[in-house]
């Protein structure tokens, strides 16, 4: 068993203690590139999605997770590398062109990537307006967008708490959204339209009340 499969199997075992409800995994394309676009409620969201999806999904992770010295650093680096996480420097916005191009590289190689259009965790449970990085990726690559609605993950590790408490949560995977591949030179209104369509799908899956504003919390980088 490879390190990725071993890591995912072990993580799934721990997640099972939370008695999760997972629906719609059949909507994930069996081959080719795909973009997972999810709402964001908890630091653990990326780990949960990576463990429960039938295919590897690469999310951004803070660069220090890959460079911390000592045994703890080695353990973190091994975990994040095994699940396909992509390092991003602290302070580098996940919506920046440089960061998005690293995700585009994964898509162009036929892999799957994950992105949170809100940019950072929602601390009040609202679903905020999506930033247009997901639209840029979808139009530039032509990869389908798989919307995901997470419900209750904020109860697993509330903001500011170090310990994880097993709590039931739901991960609902929606039907993929397909958009024409236009390359990076598409019009900004088209990118906005695609992003709004993705956010509509996430809202339907998560059932969250929506905000017309952008989430102004400092981006997590993970």
N, C-alpha and C positions, 0 to 999 in steps of 0.2 A: 504494500500500500504506500503510495507516494505521500510526501509531507502534506500536500494540500488536502488530500482525502483524509489523512489521519487527523489533521487539525480540524477540518470541518466535522468529521464524525464525533470527535471529542466535544466540540462546541455544541453540536446538536444534542448530545447527551445531557449537557448542562441546561440547555434551553428547554428540554422536555420537562424539567422540573417546574417550569412556568405554565405548563398546560396551554401552549399556544393554539390558536385557531388559524390555520393557513389555508387560503383558498386561491384558486386561479393559476396554480403553477403550470398548468397545461398551456397557458398563454405565452410562456417564455419560448421564443424561437429555438428550435433544436439545433440550429447551426447558423453561422454567419453573425455579423455584428449586431448588437442591440444596446439600447440605452435604458437603464432603469432610472425613472424619475419618481422620487418619493417625497412625502412630507417628512418633517424632521422634528421629533419631540424629545429625543434622548441621545446621550453620548453613545449608547449601545446600538443605535439603529443600524449603522453600517455593519457591525458584527452580526446582527440578527439576519439582515438581508443576505450577507455573504454566506452564512451558514445554511440558510433555508432554501435559497435558490437552487435549481437543478444544474445551473452552470456558473462558472466563476464570474464574479462581478468585481471590478476594480474600482475602489473609492479612493479619494484623496485621504491621506493621513499626514499628520504633522511630521516634518522632517526629523525632529528630535527622537521620534519613535525608532528611527533607523540608525541613529548615531549615539544614543545614550551608552556610556561605558558600563562595564561590569556585567555580572550575571543577569541582572534585571534587564539591562539594555539588550543583551544577547537574546533573551527570551522574547522581548517585545519585537526585536528585529526579525527573528525567526517566524513569529506569528504573522506579522503584517506582510512579510514577503510571501509567506505560504498562501495567503488568501488573495494575493494580487493587488494589495494596496499600493497607491502611487504617492510618493513623498511630495509634499508641497511646503515651501518655506513659510514660517510664521510671518504674517503680515502680507503675504501674497494672496490677493483676492482670488477666490475660486472661479470668479467670472472673468478674470483677465485672459487675454489672448494666449499668453505664454503657458498658463496653467491648462487652459482648454486644449491647447495643441498636444499636450501630453496624453490627454484622454482620446483625442483624435487618432493618435498613433495606435492606441489599443484597438479602436474600432477598425482602422484600416488593415489591421492584421487579423480581423475576423473575431475579435473578442468582445466581451461585454463590460460596460462601465456603468457606474452609478453616480447620480448627481442629485443634489437637493436644490431645486429651483429657488426656494426661499432664501438660500445662502447660509443660514444658520438656524439653530434650534428655536422653535417657538416656545417661549417661556410662559405664555398665557393660554395656550391651546388653540389660538386662532390660526387659520391658514392664510399666510400673507401673500402678497402679489409676487408672482414669479419673476426672477431676473432672467434675462434673455439668453444666458449661456446655453440652456437646453435647446432653445430654438436654433442657435448658431450650430450646435453639434448635429442636430437632426437634419438641417438643410445642407450643411457642408458635407456630411458623410452619407446621407440617404438611409442611415440605419433606423429601424423602427424604434419608437419610444414605448416602453412598457411601463404604464403608470402603476404605482404602488401606494396603497393607503395603509398607514400604520395607526393602530388604535390602542391606547393604553400603555405604550412603551415608556412614557414618562414616569410611570409608577414603579418601574424596575430600579431606576437609579435617579431619584429626584435631583434637581440641580443643586450643587454644593455638597452632595452626599458622596462618600467614598465607597459605601457598601452597596451591593446589589441585593435586592429582595425579590425572591420569586413571586411573580404576580402574573395572572393570565393576561395575554395580549392578543391582538389580531393583526395578521398581515394579509391584506387582500390585494391580489394581483389582477389587474385589468387587461382587457384585450389590447394588443399592440396598436399604436397609432402610426400610420404610414404617411410620409410626406415626400414630395418630389425632391430629388437631389439637385440642388442648384449651385453647389459649390460655395466658397466663402464670399463671393461677391453679390449675395442676395440683398434685397432692400430691407432696411430696418423695420418698416411696417410688417413685412412678411415674417420676420423673426419674432416680432411681438405677437402676431396672430397665432403662430405655432405655439409659442410659450403659453398664451392664454388658453389654447385648446388643451394643452397638457395639464394645466392647473385645474381646468374644469373636470377632467377625468380623475385627477387625484382627489378633488373635493367630493366627487360622487362616491369614491371608494372609502374615504376617511370619515365622511359625515361632519366635517368641521365647519364651524361658522367662519366666514371669510372676512378678510380685511382688504380694503383697496390700497392700503399703504404697503411699502416695503418694510421688512423686518430690519430694524436699525441696530439690533444687537451685534456685538463684535463677532465676525465669522469665526467658527470653531476650527476650521482647517481639517476637520475629520468627519 
